[in-house]
Amino acid sequence: MDELFLRIANTFFYIFHTVLIIFNLFGWILKRTRKFNLITLLLTFGSWVLLGIWKGWGYCFLTDWHYEVLRRLGEHNLPNSYIAFLIKKITGWVPNTELINFFTLAMAVLALSCSLWANLISRRRKRIPR
């Protein structure tokens, strides 16, 4: 691949993947983004679990694609977790793998719970007259 294309793809993945992570965590807060947030969370969990059957638990196709770009740009020894990768890039600190995996899953489950509540339960409460 052309190096310019790889650099553009790298920038795209940094921005898109990071924004998606933030949106997955907090997109349930705004009414107008709740449905889309639930969809992106379900796709994320689908990747982790369903694609994980073949690729390994927690597999993320975005991480895989971004890491392929990074490898072609000469980066090696990339951590399995994209969150660990971002933390290392931003702070220089290499976090403990188990700790990162625990917090990533915990925050994702919390976000999914909030999204389900915001999309399903809170809507039902408004329909039922008291």
Order of alpha helices (4+ residues) and beta strands (2+ residues): alpha-alpha-alpha-alpha-alpha-alpha-alpha
